[in-house]
Amino acid sequence: MGRKGRYVYRVELEARFEAAHQLRTLLGAGSAAEPVEPLHGHGWRVRAVLETEELDADGIAVEFGRARAALERLAARFDHRNINELPPFDRLNPTTEALARYFLEELGTELARPGAAAGGGGGGRALVREVAVAEGAGGVATCRLREAE
């Protein structure tokens, strides 16, 4: 079951949160002291894609419950909050692209921990390959890992 090379297993997870933000800079205008837009809120949706070529002994690529719980914990950090006040966005421009990278990196770190849903003992050795963040219904930004060269 754990044979590598012939198949790639792809698992998608989703979480949602409601939060406010305001871009500090845009097209060279604005600053931390004088943002370029007013504070406003969105219903955010985060979709994470995990991939692996291996299944564990139980035939599982990723244990959905534990992986989804990890993603939901990360999203809950922002729920009904001002993103601009939370690290690292207290110093980074809180763009949808920056949020996608944040979720990609943080979920990857979380799932790489021993006993995590994607690190064995519950599902293969899946990598968080990409994360898409939707800012309301208007736009989606995706951050993905570059293929190894």
Chimera marker file (.cmm) of the C-alpha trace (Angstrom):
<marker_set name="trace">
<marker id="1" x="0.000" y="0.000" z="0.000" r="1" g="1" b="0" radius="0.5"/>
<marker id="2" x="2.846" y="2.410" z="0.796" r="1" g="1" b="0" radius="0.5"/>
<marker id="3" x="4.531" y="2.027" z="-2.605" r="1" g="1" b="0" radius="0.5"/>
<marker id="4" x="5.770" y="5.324" z="-4.058" r="1" g="1" b="0" radius="0.5"/>
<marker id="5" x="5.936" y="6.671" z="-7.560" r="1" g="1" b="0" radius="0.5"/>
<marker id="6" x="2.827" y="5.605" z="-9.447" r="1" g="1" b="0" radius="0.5"/>
<marker id="7" x="0.145" y="7.662" z="-7.736" r="1" g="1" b="0" radius="0.5"/>
<marker id="8" x="-0.168" y="11.016" z="-6.053" r="1" g="1" b="0" radius="0.5"/>
<marker id="9" x="-2.896" y="11.358" z="-3.449" r="1" g="1" b="0" radius="0.5"/>
<marker id="10" x="-4.422" y="14.810" z="-3.054" r="1" g="1" b="0" radius="0.5"/>
<marker id="11" x="-6.493" y="15.803" z="-0.041" r="1" g="1" b="0" radius="0.5"/>
<marker id="12" x="-8.320" y="19.125" z="0.246" r="1" g="1" b="0" radius="0.5"/>
<marker id="13" x="-9.436" y="20.721" z="3.498" r="1" g="1" b="0" radius="0.5"/>
<marker id="14" x="-11.383" y="23.891" z="4.108" r="1" g="1" b="0" radius="0.5"/>
<marker id="15" x="-11.943" y="26.318" z="6.977" r="1" g="1" b="0" radius="0.5"/>
<marker id="16" x="-13.747" y="29.639" z="7.258" r="1" g="1" b="0" radius="0.5"/>
<marker id="17" x="-13.499" y="32.710" z="9.427" r="1" g="1" b="0" radius="0.5"/>
<marker id="18" x="-14.885" y="36.248" z="9.632" r="1" g="1" b="0" radius="0.5"/>
<marker id="19" x="-12.357" y="39.026" z="10.103" r="1" g="1" b="0" radius="0.5"/>
<marker id="20" x="-11.548" y="42.650" z="9.367" r="1" g="1" b="0" radius="0.5"/>
<marker id="21" x="-8.409" y="44.073" z="7.773" r="1" g="1" b="0" radius="0.5"/>
<marker id="22" x="-7.119" y="47.133" z="5.986" r="1" g="1" b="0" radius="0.5"/>
<marker id="23" x="-4.276" y="47.345" z="3.557" r="1" g="1" b="0" radius="0.5"/>
<marker id="24" x="-1.563" y="49.678" z="4.773" r="1" g="1" b="0" radius="0.5"/>
<marker id="25" x="0.033" y="50.188" z="1.378" r="1" g="1" b="0" radius="0.5"/>
<marker id="26" x="-1.092" y="49.733" z="-2.215" r="1" g="1" b="0" radius="0.5"/>
<marker id="27" x="0.721" y="50.700" z="-5.394" r="1" g="1" b="0" radius="0.5"/>
<marker id="28" x="3.293" y="52.686" z="-3.437" r="1" g="1" b="0" radius="0.5"/>
<marker id="29" x="0.741" y="54.740" z="-1.503" r="1" g="1" b="0" radius="0.5"/>
<marker id="30" x="-0.051" y="54.617" z="2.205" r="1" g="1" b="0" radius="0.5"/>
<marker id="31" x="1.820" y="53.654" z="5.358" r="1" g="1" b="0" radius="0.5"/>
<marker id="32" x="1.257" y="51.920" z="8.694" r="1" g="1" b="0" radius="0.5"/>
<marker id="33" x="0.212" y="55.282" z="10.141" r="1" g="1" b="0" radius="0.5"/>
<marker id="34" x="-2.035" y="56.175" z="7.186" r="1" g="1" b="0" radius="0.5"/>
<marker id="35" x="-3.492" y="53.041" z="5.539" r="1" g="1" b="0" radius="0.5"/>
<marker id="36" x="-4.787" y="53.233" z="1.972" r="1" g="1" b="0" radius="0.5"/>
<marker id="37" x="-8.226" y="51.861" z="2.787" r="1" g="1" b="0" radius="0.5"/>
<marker id="38" x="-10.678" y="51.896" z="5.682" r="1" g="1" b="0" radius="0.5"/>
<marker id="39" x="-11.012" y="48.956" z="8.047" r="1" g="1" b="0" radius="0.5"/>
<marker id="40" x="-13.500" y="46.498" z="6.539" r="1" g="1" b="0" radius="0.5"/>
<marker id="41" x="-14.522" y="42.886" z="6.988" r="1" g="1" b="0" radius="0.5"/>
<marker id="42" x="-14.868" y="39.756" z="4.899" r="1" g="1" b="0" radius="0.5"/>
<marker id="43" x="-16.041" y="36.207" z="5.179" r="1" g="1" b="0" radius="0.5"/>
<marker id="44" x="-12.749" y="34.397" z="4.476" r="1" g="1" b="0" radius="0.5"/>
<marker id="45" x="-12.389" y="30.840" z="3.151" r="1" g="1" b="0" radius="0.5"/>
<marker id="46" x="-9.123" y="28.880" z="3.360" r="1" g="1" b="0" radius="0.5"/>
<marker id="47" x="-8.611" y="25.786" z="1.193" r="1" g="1" b="0" radius="0.5"/>
<marker id="48" x="-5.501" y="23.700" z="1.790" r="1" g="1" b="0" radius="0.5"/>
<marker id="49" x="-4.242" y="21.033" z="-0.605" r="1" g="1" b="0" radius="0.5"/>
<marker id="50" x="-2.064" y="18.235" z="0.792" r="1" g="1" b="0" radius="0.5"/>
<marker id="51" x="-0.291" y="15.710" z="-1.411" r="1" g="1" b="0" radius="0.5"/>
<marker id="52" x="1.630" y="12.502" z="-0.884" r="1" g="1" b="0" radius="0.5"/>
<marker id="53" x="2.786" y="9.524" z="-2.907" r="1" g="1" b="0" radius="0.5"/>
<marker id="54" x="2.458" y="7.223" z="0.099" r="1" g="1" b="0" radius="0.5"/>
<marker id="55" x="-0.386" y="5.865" z="2.135" r="1" g="1" b="0" radius="0.5"/>
<marker id="56" x="0.094" y="4.638" z="5.665" r="1" g="1" b="0" radius="0.5"/>
<marker id="57" x="-0.477" y="1.028" z="6.726" r="1" g="1" b="0" radius="0.5"/>
<marker id="58" x="-4.228" y="1.750" z="6.977" r="1" g="1" b="0" radius="0.5"/>
<marker id="59" x="-4.379" y="3.114" z="3.419" r="1" g="1" b="0" radius="0.5"/>
<marker id="60" x="-4.701" y="6.745" z="4.571" r="1" g="1" b="0" radius="0.5"/>
<marker id="61" x="-2.954" y="9.726" z="3.001" r="1" g="1" b="0" radius="0.5"/>
<marker id="62" x="-4.097" y="12.231" z="5.637" r="1" g="1" b="0" radius="0.5"/>
<marker id="63" x="-6.300" y="11.746" z="8.679" r="1" g="1" b="0" radius="0.5"/>
<marker id="64" x="-9.033" y="14.262" z="7.821" r="1" g="1" b="0" radius="0.5"/>
<marker id="65" x="-10.250" y="14.972" z="11.339" r="1" g="1" b="0" radius="0.5"/>
<marker id="66" x="-6.862" y="15.888" z="12.766" r="1" g="1" b="0" radius="0.5"/>
<marker id="67" x="-5.730" y="17.802" z="9.676" r="1" g="1" b="0" radius="0.5"/>
<marker id="68" x="-8.986" y="19.769" z="9.470" r="1" g="1" b="0" radius="0.5"/>
<marker id="69" x="-8.758" y="20.527" z="13.202" r="1" g="1" b="0" radius="0.5"/>
<marker id="70" x="-5.248" y="21.953" z="12.683" r="1" g="1" b="0" radius="0.5"/>
<marker id="71" x="-6.474" y="24.186" z="9.843" r="1" g="1" b="0" radius="0.5"/>
<marker id="72" x="-9.502" y="25.282" z="11.862" r="1" g="1" b="0" radius="0.5"/>
<marker id="73" x="-7.274" y="26.177" z="14.851" r="1" g="1" b="0" radius="0.5"/>
<marker id="74" x="-5.226" y="28.443" z="12.599" r="1" g="1" b="0" radius="0.5"/>
<marker id="75" x="-8.343" y="30.063" z="11.132" r="1" g="1" b="0" radius="0.5"/>
<marker id="76" x="-9.898" y="30.528" z="14.598" r="1" g="1" b="0" radius="0.5"/>
<marker id="77" x="-6.960" y="32.729" z="15.515" r="1" g="1" b="0" radius="0.5"/>
<marker id="78" x="-8.370" y="35.370" z="13.134" r="1" g="1" b="0" radius="0.5"/>
<marker id="79" x="-12.107" y="34.815" z="13.657" r="1" g="1" b="0" radius="0.5"/>
<marker id="80" x="-13.957" y="38.043" z="14.521" r="1" g="1" b="0" radius="0.5"/>
<marker id="81" x="-10.666" y="39.890" z="14.928" r="1" g="1" b="0" radius="0.5"/>
<marker id="82" x="-8.764" y="42.663" z="13.175" r="1" g="1" b="0" radius="0.5"/>
<marker id="83" x="-6.063" y="40.853" z="11.202" r="1" g="1" b="0" radius="0.5"/>
<marker id="84" x="-3.864" y="43.970" z="11.330" r="1" g="1" b="0" radius="0.5"/>
<marker id="85" x="-3.492" y="43.546" z="15.102" r="1" g="1" b="0" radius="0.5"/>
<marker id="86" x="-2.273" y="39.929" z="15.000" r="1" g="1" b="0" radius="0.5"/>
<marker id="87" x="1.302" y="38.771" z="14.324" r="1" g="1" b="0" radius="0.5"/>
<marker id="88" x="2.747" y="38.679" z="11.735" r="1" g="1" b="0" radius="0.5"/>
<marker id="89" x="0.192" y="41.064" z="10.205" r="1" g="1" b="0" radius="0.5"/>
<marker id="90" x="0.826" y="43.675" z="12.858" r="1" g="1" b="0" radius="0.5"/>
<marker id="91" x="3.910" y="44.443" z="10.741" r="1" g="1" b="0" radius="0.5"/>
<marker id="92" x="3.077" y="42.868" z="7.336" r="1" g="1" b="0" radius="0.5"/>
<marker id="93" x="0.545" y="44.238" z="4.874" r="1" g="1" b="0" radius="0.5"/>
<marker id="94" x="-2.453" y="41.890" z="5.392" r="1" g="1" b="0" radius="0.5"/>
<marker id="95" x="-3.067" y="41.034" z="1.754" r="1" g="1" b="0" radius="0.5"/>
<marker id="96" x="-4.889" y="37.895" z="0.695" r="1" g="1" b="0" radius="0.5"/>
<marker id="97" x="-1.611" y="36.656" z="-0.802" r="1" g="1" b="0" radius="0.5"/>
<marker id="98" x="0.194" y="37.143" z="2.514" r="1" g="1" b="0" radius="0.5"/>
<marker id="99" x="-2.571" y="35.240" z="4.320" r="1" g="1" b="0" radius="0.5"/>
<marker id="100" x="-2.262" y="32.363" z="1.834" r="1" g="1" b="0" radius="0.5"/>
<marker id="101" x="1.477" y="32.123" z="2.500" r="1" g="1" b="0" radius="0.5"/>
<marker id="102" x="0.901" y="32.329" z="6.261" r="1" g="1" b="0" radius="0.5"/>
<marker id="103" x="-1.557" y="29.413" z="6.187" r="1" g="1" b="0" radius="0.5"/>
<marker id="104" x="0.732" y="27.374" z="3.896" r="1" g="1" b="0" radius="0.5"/>
<marker id="105" x="3.721" y="27.794" z="6.210" r="1" g="1" b="0" radius="0.5"/>
<marker id="106" x="1.872" y="27.435" z="9.517" r="1" g="1" b="0" radius="0.5"/>
<marker id="107" x="-0.203" y="24.422" z="8.486" r="1" g="1" b="0" radius="0.5"/>
<marker id="108" x="2.912" y="22.765" z="7.076" r="1" g="1" b="0" radius="0.5"/>
<marker id="109" x="4.698" y="23.306" z="10.388" r="1" g="1" b="0" radius="0.5"/>
<marker id="110" x="1.720" y="22.052" z="12.394" r="1" g="1" b="0" radius="0.5"/>
<marker id="111" x="1.285" y="18.887" z="10.338" r="1" g="1" b="0" radius="0.5"/>
<marker id="112" x="5.020" y="18.088" z="10.350" r="1" g="1" b="0" radius="0.5"/>
<marker id="113" x="4.980" y="17.632" z="14.137" r="1" g="1" b="0" radius="0.5"/>
<marker id="114" x="5.311" y="14.048" z="15.376" r="1" g="1" b="0" radius="0.5"/>
<marker id="115" x="1.927" y="12.354" z="15.567" r="1" g="1" b="0" radius="0.5"/>
<marker id="116" x="0.268" y="15.011" z="13.408" r="1" g="1" b="0" radius="0.5"/>
<marker id="117" x="-2.328" y="14.059" z="10.828" r="1" g="1" b="0" radius="0.5"/>
<marker id="118" x="0.112" y="14.171" z="7.904" r="1" g="1" b="0" radius="0.5"/>
<marker id="119" x="3.294" y="12.933" z="9.519" r="1" g="1" b="0" radius="0.5"/>
<marker id="120" x="2.681" y="9.236" z="9.998" r="1" g="1" b="0" radius="0.5"/>
<marker id="121" x="0.693" y="7.402" z="12.641" r="1" g="1" b="0" radius="0.5"/>
<marker id="122" x="-2.515" y="8.640" z="11.066" r="1" g="1" b="0" radius="0.5"/>
<marker id="123" x="-1.738" y="9.199" z="7.459" r="1" g="1" b="0" radius="0.5"/>
<marker id="124" x="1.273" y="9.071" z="5.195" r="1" g="1" b="0" radius="0.5"/>
<marker id="125" x="3.788" y="11.864" z="4.798" r="1" g="1" b="0" radius="0.5"/>
<marker id="126" x="1.657" y="14.476" z="3.092" r="1" g="1" b="0" radius="0.5"/>
<marker id="127" x="2.981" y="17.936" z="2.332" r="1" g="1" b="0" radius="0.5"/>
<marker id="128" x="0.860" y="21.054" z="2.315" r="1" g="1" b="0" radius="0.5"/>
<marker id="129" x="1.294" y="21.730" z="-1.397" r="1" g="1" b="0" radius="0.5"/>
<marker id="130" x="-0.864" y="24.863" z="-1.736" r="1" g="1" b="0" radius="0.5"/>
<marker id="131" x="-3.286" y="27.094" z="0.109" r="1" g="1" b="0" radius="0.5"/>
<marker id="132" x="-5.941" y="29.308" z="-1.469" r="1" g="1" b="0" radius="0.5"/>
<marker id="133" x="-7.544" y="32.111" z="0.514" r="1" g="1" b="0" radius="0.5"/>
<marker id="134" x="-10.783" y="33.712" z="-0.680" r="1" g="1" b="0" radius="0.5"/>
<marker id="135" x="-11.559" y="37.236" z="0.459" r="1" g="1" b="0" radius="0.5"/>
<marker id="136" x="-15.340" y="37.168" z="0.368" r="1" g="1" b="0" radius="0.5"/>
<marker id="137" x="-16.755" y="36.272" z="-3.031" r="1" g="1" b="0" radius="0.5"/>
<marker id="138" x="-14.543" y="38.720" z="-4.878" r="1" g="1" b="0" radius="0.5"/>
<marker id="139" x="-11.129" y="37.130" z="-5.224" r="1" g="1" b="0" radius="0.5"/>
<marker id="140" x="-8.859" y="34.228" z="-4.390" r="1" g="1" b="0" radius="0.5"/>
<marker id="141" x="-5.089" y="34.211" z="-3.863" r="1" g="1" b="0" radius="0.5"/>
<marker id="142" x="-3.124" y="30.954" z="-3.925" r="1" g="1" b="0" radius="0.5"/>
<marker id="143" x="0.334" y="30.251" z="-2.561" r="1" g="1" b="0" radius="0.5"/>
<marker id="144" x="1.927" y="26.934" z="-3.480" r="1" g="1" b="0" radius="0.5"/>
<marker id="145" x="5.211" y="25.212" z="-2.936" r="1" g="1" b="0" radius="0.5"/>
<marker id="146" x="7.466" y="25.203" z="-5.959" r="1" g="1" b="0" radius="0.5"/>
<marker id="147" x="8.221" y="21.754" z="-7.320" r="1" g="1" b="0" radius="0.5"/>
<marker id="148" x="11.661" y="20.498" z="-6.329" r="1" g="1" b="0" radius="0.5"/>
<marker id="149" x="14.140" y="21.125" z="-9.126" r="1" g="1" b="0" radius="0.5"/>
<link id1="1" id2="2" r="1" g="1" b="0" radius="0.2"/>
<link id1="2" id2="3" r="1" g="1" b="0" radius="0.2"/>
<link id1="3" id2="4" r="1" g="1" b="0" radius="0.2"/>
<link id1="4" id2="5" r="1" g="1" b="0" radius="0.2"/>
<link id1="5" id2="6" r="1" g="1" b="0" radius="0.2"/>
<link id1="6" id2="7" r="1" g="1" b="0" radius="0.2"/>
<link id1="7" id2="8" r="1" g="1" b="0" radius="0.2"/>
<link id1="8" id2="9" r="1" g="1" b="0" radius="0.2"/>
<link id1="9" id2="10" r="1" g="1" b="0" radius="0.2"/>
<link id1="10" id2="11" r="1" g="1" b="0" radius="0.2"/>
<link id1="11" id2="12" r="1" g="1" b="0" radius="0.2"/>
<link id1="12" id2="13" r="1" g="1" b="0" radius="0.2"/>
<link id1="13" id2="14" r="1" g="1" b="0" radius="0.2"/>
<link id1="14" id2="15" r="1" g="1" b="0" radius="0.2"/>
<link id1="15" id2="16" r="1" g="1" b="0" radius="0.2"/>
<link id1="16" id2="17" r="1" g="1" b="0" radius="0.2"/>
<link id1="17" id2="18" r="1" g="1" b="0" radius="0.2"/>
<link id1="18" id2="19" r="1" g="1" b="0" radius="0.2"/>
<link id1="19" id2="20" r="1" g="1" b="0" radius="0.2"/>
<link id1="20" id2="21" r="1" g="1" b="0" radius="0.2"/>
<link id1="21" id2="22" r="1" g="1" b="0" radius="0.2"/>
<link id1="22" id2="23" r="1" g="1" b="0" radius="0.2"/>
<link id1="23" id2="24" r="1" g="1" b="0" radius="0.2"/>
<link id1="24" id2="25" r="1" g="1" b="0" radius="0.2"/>
<link id1="25" id2="26" r="1" g="1" b="0" radius="0.2"/>
<link id1="26" id2="27" r="1" g="1" b="0" radius="0.2"/>
<link id1="27" id2="28" r="1" g="1" b="0" radius="0.2"/>
<link id1="28" id2="29" r="1" g="1" b="0" radius="0.2"/>
<link id1="29" id2="30" r="1" g="1" b="0" radius="0.2"/>
<link id1="30" id2="31" r="1" g="1" b="0" radius="0.2"/>
<link id1="31" id2="32" r="1" g="1" b="0" radius="0.2"/>
<link id1="32" id2="33" r="1" g="1" b="0" radius="0.2"/>
<link id1="33" id2="34" r="1" g="1" b="0" radius="0.2"/>
<link id1="34" id2="35" r="1" g="1" b="0" radius="0.2"/>
<link id1="35" id2="36" r="1" g="1" b="0" radius="0.2"/>
<link id1="36" id2="37" r="1" g="1" b="0" radius="0.2"/>
<link id1="37" id2="38" r="1" g="1" b="0" radius="0.2"/>
<link id1="38" id2="39" r="1" g="1" b="0" radius="0.2"/>
<link id1="39" id2="40" r="1" g="1" b="0" radius="0.2"/>
<link id1="40" id2="41" r="1" g="1" b="0" radius="0.2"/>
<link id1="41" id2="42" r="1" g="1" b="0" radius="0.2"/>
<link id1="42" id2="43" r="1" g="1" b="0" radius="0.2"/>
<link id1="43" id2="44" r="1" g="1" b="0" radius="0.2"/>
<link id1="44" id2="45" r="1" g="1" b="0" radius="0.2"/>
<link id1="45" id2="46" r="1" g="1" b="0" radius="0.2"/>
<link id1="46" id2="47" r="1" g="1" b="0" radius="0.2"/>
<link id1="47" id2="48" r="1" g="1" b="0" radius="0.2"/>
<link id1="48" id2="49" r="1" g="1" b="0" radius="0.2"/>
<link id1="49" id2="50" r="1" g="1" b="0" radius="0.2"/>
<link id1="50" id2="51" r="1" g="1" b="0" radius="0.2"/>
<link id1="51" id2="52" r="1" g="1" b="0" radius="0.2"/>
<link id1="52" id2="53" r="1" g="1" b="0" radius="0.2"/>
<link id1="53" id2="54" r="1" g="1" b="0" radius="0.2"/>
<link id1="54" id2="55" r="1" g="1" b="0" radius="0.2"/>
<link id1="55" id2="56" r="1" g="1" b="0" radius="0.2"/>
<link id1="56" id2="57" r="1" g="1" b="0" radius="0.2"/>
<link id1="57" id2="58" r="1" g="1" b="0" radius="0.2"/>
<link id1="58" id2="59" r="1" g="1" b="0" radius="0.2"/>
<link id1="59" id2="60" r="1" g="1" b="0" radius="0.2"/>
<link id1="60" id2="61" r="1" g="1" b="0" radius="0.2"/>
<link id1="61" id2="62" r="1" g="1" b="0" radius="0.2"/>
<link id1="62" id2="63" r="1" g="1" b="0" radius="0.2"/>
<link id1="63" id2="64" r="1" g="1" b="0" radius="0.2"/>
<link id1="64" id2="65" r="1" g="1" b="0" radius="0.2"/>
<link id1="65" id2="66" r="1" g="1" b="0" radius="0.2"/>
<link id1="66" id2="67" r="1" g="1" b="0" radius="0.2"/>
<link id1="67" id2="68" r="1" g="1" b="0" radius="0.2"/>
<link id1="68" id2="69" r="1" g="1" b="0" radius="0.2"/>
<link id1="69" id2="70" r="1" g="1" b="0" radius="0.2"/>
<link id1="70" id2="71" r="1" g="1" b="0" radius="0.2"/>
<link id1="71" id2="72" r="1" g="1" b="0" radius="0.2"/>
<link id1="72" id2="73" r="1" g="1" b="0" radius="0.2"/>
<link id1="73" id2="74" r="1" g="1" b="0" radius="0.2"/>
<link id1="74" id2="75" r="1" g="1" b="0" radius="0.2"/>
<link id1="75" id2="76" r="1" g="1" b="0" radius="0.2"/>
<link id1="76" id2="77" r="1" g="1" b="0" radius="0.2"/>
<link id1="77" id2="78" r="1" g="1" b="0" radius="0.2"/>
<link id1="78" id2="79" r="1" g="1" b="0" radius="0.2"/>
<link id1="79" id2="80" r="1" g="1" b="0" radius="0.2"/>
<link id1="80" id2="81" r="1" g="1" b="0" radius="0.2"/>
<link id1="81" id2="82" r="1" g="1" b="0" radius="0.2"/>
<link id1="82" id2="83" r="1" g="1" b="0" radius="0.2"/>
<link id1="83" id2="84" r="1" g="1" b="0" radius="0.2"/>
<link id1="84" id2="85" r="1" g="1" b="0" radius="0.2"/>
<link id1="85" id2="86" r="1" g="1" b="0" radius="0.2"/>
<link id1="86" id2="87" r="1" g="1" b="0" radius="0.2"/>
<link id1="87" id2="88" r="1" g="1" b="0" radius="0.2"/>
<link id1="88" id2="89" r="1" g="1" b="0" radius="0.2"/>
<link id1="89" id2="90" r="1" g="1" b="0" radius="0.2"/>
<link id1="90" id2="91" r="1" g="1" b="0" radius="0.2"/>
<link id1="91" id2="92" r="1" g="1" b="0" radius="0.2"/>
<link id1="92" id2="93" r="1" g="1" b="0" radius="0.2"/>
<link id1="93" id2="94" r="1" g="1" b="0" radius="0.2"/>
<link id1="94" id2="95" r="1" g="1" b="0" radius="0.2"/>
<link id1="95" id2="96" r="1" g="1" b="0" radius="0.2"/>
<link id1="96" id2="97" r="1" g="1" b="0" radius="0.2"/>
<link id1="97" id2="98" r="1" g="1" b="0" radius="0.2"/>
<link id1="98" id2="99" r="1" g="1" b="0" radius="0.2"/>
<link id1="99" id2="100" r="1" g="1" b="0" radius="0.2"/>
<link id1="100" id2="101" r="1" g="1" b="0" radius="0.2"/>
<link id1="101" id2="102" r="1" g="1" b="0" radius="0.2"/>
<link id1="102" id2="103" r="1" g="1" b="0" radius="0.2"/>
<link id1="103" id2="104" r="1" g="1" b="0" radius="0.2"/>
<link id1="104" id2="105" r="1" g="1" b="0" radius="0.2"/>
<link id1="105" id2="106" r="1" g="1" b="0" radius="0.2"/>
<link id1="106" id2="107" r="1" g="1" b="0" radius="0.2"/>
<link id1="107" id2="108" r="1" g="1" b="0" radius="0.2"/>
<link id1="108" id2="109" r="1" g="1" b="0" radius="0.2"/>
<link id1="109" id2="110" r="1" g="1" b="0" radius="0.2"/>
<link id1="110" id2="111" r="1" g="1" b="0" radius="0.2"/>
<link id1="111" id2="112" r="1" g="1" b="0" radius="0.2"/>
<link id1="112" id2="113" r="1" g="1" b="0" radius="0.2"/>
<link id1="113" id2="114" r="1" g="1" b="0" radius="0.2"/>
<link id1="114" id2="115" r="1" g="1" b="0" radius="0.2"/>
<link id1="115" id2="116" r="1" g="1" b="0" radius="0.2"/>
<link id1="116" id2="117" r="1" g="1" b="0" radius="0.2"/>
<link id1="117" id2="118" r="1" g="1" b="0" radius="0.2"/>
<link id1="118" id2="119" r="1" g="1" b="0" radius="0.2"/>
<link id1="119" id2="120" r="1" g="1" b="0" radius="0.2"/>
<link id1="120" id2="121" r="1" g="1" b="0" radius="0.2"/>
<link id1="121" id2="122" r="1" g="1" b="0" radius="0.2"/>
<link id1="122" id2="123" r="1" g="1" b="0" radius="0.2"/>
<link id1="123" id2="124" r="1" g="1" b="0" radius="0.2"/>
<link id1="124" id2="125" r="1" g="1" b="0" radius="0.2"/>
<link id1="125" id2="126" r="1" g="1" b="0" radius="0.2"/>
<link id1="126" id2="127" r="1" g="1" b="0" radius="0.2"/>
<link id1="127" id2="128" r="1" g="1" b="0" radius="0.2"/>
<link id1="128" id2="129" r="1" g="1" b="0" radius="0.2"/>
<link id1="129" id2="130" r="1" g="1" b="0" radius="0.2"/>
<link id1="130" id2="131" r="1" g="1" b="0" radius="0.2"/>
<link id1="131" id2="132" r="1" g="1" b="0" radius="0.2"/>
<link id1="132" id2="133" r="1" g="1" b="0" radius="0.2"/>
<link id1="133" id2="134" r="1" g="1" b="0" radius="0.2"/>
<link id1="134" id2="135" r="1" g="1" b="0" radius="0.2"/>
<link id1="135" id2="136" r="1" g="1" b="0" radius="0.2"/>
<link id1="136" id2="137" r="1" g="1" b="0" radius="0.2"/>
<link id1="137" id2="138" r="1" g="1" b="0" radius="0.2"/>
<link id1="138" id2="139" r="1" g="1" b="0" radius="0.2"/>
<link id1="139" id2="140" r="1" g="1" b="0" radius="0.2"/>
<link id1="140" id2="141" r="1" g="1" b="0" radius="0.2"/>
<link id1="141" id2="142" r="1" g="1" b="0" radius="0.2"/>
<link id1="142" id2="143" r="1" g="1" b="0" radius="0.2"/>
<link id1="143" id2="144" r="1" g="1" b="0" radius="0.2"/>
<link id1="144" id2="145" r="1" g="1" b="0" radius="0.2"/>
<link id1="145" id2="146" r="1" g="1" b="0" radius="0.2"/>
<link id1="146" id2="147" r="1" g="1" b="0" radius="0.2"/>
<link id1="147" id2="148" r="1" g="1" b="0" radius="0.2"/>
<link id1="148" id2="149" r="1" g="1" b="0" radius="0.2"/>
</marker_set>
